[in-house]
């Protein structure tokens, strides 16, 4: 068994899983930040177009209709990002359910059982949604 290149001792496996979990949390956080940035772009672009159009007499007022078009394009971009966010969030929550809960309950051994206090929080998964549902949720 020592010659097997795929054998990993338990200490190495724990280290690998801890780093993998941290990476998944980081990716989910990055996608959440991207969602917030897209919302800020939509708000900023709409405010800039309305200020430009209503602040200058020579600009025709139908230019205001560019703002909803830009907002819809940002909404589609944000909905696509939301589906990826749900993917990473689901992976993190599955790791919490399958890795963290057993690790915390096994470490308790007569002391305060941390997994019992997190029972309602660990393992909640939000399924990856189709684009139409993501648009509806972000709208």
Secondary structure, 3 states (H helix, E strand, C coil): CCCCCCCCCHHHHHHHHHHHHHHHHHHHHHHHHHHHHHHHHHHHHHHHHHHHHHCCCCCCHHHHHHHHHHHHHHHHHHHHHHHHHHHHHHHHHHHHHHHHHHHHHHHHCCCCCHHHHCCCCCCCCCCCCCHHHHHHHHC
